[in-house]
């Protein structure tokens, strides 16, 4: 049985490859549409169902994706314009407890994700291989991370959370 925390498996870093770059860029570009398809026609009770015991609700997952990918976009912009900038970690579980996540409907974050991913995709789609090797520094993990690795992680991240929702729908026959 698949671990419900990782319905598509854990992210595995990959060496740079043009074909993989094109796939991951498309994953970034089309995430908002995939997420919208995953949540279409869910009612309030379904949106407030956790994707697994102890996990976030569908509602929280959608808002989390917006929060996380806003941070990702800033990390890329910093990595492209500064020399190995220190990125700001954040407490994602605490962010889900804030009033915007608790009270706003998911369409707000879906709209945000459409605009954000369009900007993000256009910002990075023409990068050359050496630009993908630029790095940011993650102070909590005490490691440098290439923009290439970030691309892979966030391409995976979007698919990971969409799979949480689609697996829940499948399990509950929604």
N, C-alpha and C positions, 0 to 999 in steps of 0.2 A: 504494500500500500504506500502511496505517495505521502510524504510528510506535508500536512496542510499548510505549514509555515512556508514551504518552498515548492509550490505546485509545478514550477518549471525547473526545479533544481537551483542550486546556489550559483552565483556568478563565478565564472572561471576566466581569469585574465587570458588574453590572446595576443600573440605578436601582431604587429601592424601588417595589414594586408588590404589592398585596394578593394577587393570584393567584399570583405568583411566591413570595411569602412562604409561602402555604399549601402550595405544591409542595415548597419546600425544607424546611419543617417536617416534612412527611411523609417526605421523604428521611432526615431525622435519626431520626424515629420508627421507621422500618422497616429501617434499615440492618442491625441485628443479624440479622433474619430473612433478608434478602437475602444476607448473608455466610454464614449457615448453609447456605442452599440452594446457594451456590457451592462449598462445601467438602464437602458431603454425600458419603459413601461413598468419599472419597479415602483411599488407603492411605498408609503411612509413606513409601514411596518417592516417591509423587506429592506428598505434603506437603513433601518436601524437594527438590522440583524448582524451580529458579528460573523465574519467569514470563517472563524473557527473559535472554539472555546478559548476564552482569554484574549482573543484578537480584537482588532478594531472592527467597527461596523462598516458597512459599505459607504455610508455617509462620511465617516471619518477617513476612510481610504481615499475617497475622491478629494477631500480637502487636503489630506496629507500629500497627495501627488502634486497639487498646486504649490503647497509650501516647499516641498522638497525640490521641485523643478525650478522654482524661482531662485532658490539657493544655488542650484546647479548652473543656471544661466549666469548668475553673478560670478560664480567660480570660473567659468569659462572666460568671461570678459576680463576678469582680473588676470587670469593666466595668459591671456593674449596680449595684455597691455603692460604688465609689470614683470619684473624678473623674480621668478619663484615666490610669489606672494603667499603670505600666511592666510589661509582661509578660516572663516569663522564657523566652528562647529555649532550645532544647536541641539536642544533637547526635544526631539521630535514627539516623544510621548507627551511632554508638557504642552507643546503647541496644540495638540488635539484637545486639550482641556480649556483652551481660550474661547472666549465668547463668540468670535466669528465662526469657528468650527462648530460650536454647539448650536448656534441659532440660524445661520444663513443656509439657504437651500443649496444643493449641489450645483445647480445651474450657474451660480456665481463662479465657482471654481472651474467648471467646464468651459465657460466663456473665457476666463483668464487663461486656461491652458491652451485654448485655440490661438489666442494672440501671442502668448509667450512662446509656444513651440514654433510658430511661424517666424518670429524674430530670431529665436535660437538657431533654427535650421538655416536661415539665410546667413546668419553670422558665421556659421562653421562649415557650410557645405563646400566652400572653395578652398579650405585650408590645404596647404602642402604638407607632405610627410614631416618635414622638420618642425612645422608649427604644432603638429600633433604631439611632438616629443617635448614641448614646453611643459613645465611642471608647476604645480602648486604645492604648498606645504600644509599638511594636516597636523596641527599641534597636539591634538588628543592622541592620535595614533603615532605621532612622531615619525611620519614618513612623507616623502615626496611622492606625488602622484602625477603621472603624465596626463595631458588632456586626452590622449588616446585611451588610457585606462578609464578616465572619467566618462568618455563617450560610451564605452562598453558597459560600464556600471549603470549609467542612466538609461541606456537602451534596454538593458536587462530589467532595471527597476520598474519601468513602465509596464513591461510585459508581465512581470512578477505580480504586480498589484491587479492588473486586468484579469490575470488568471485566478487570483483570489476570488474575484467577483464571479467570474464565469463558472468556477468550480462550485461555488455556493449555489448558483442558479441551477446547475446540473443536479447537485445533491438534493435540492429541495423541489426539483421539477417546476421551476418558475419559468 
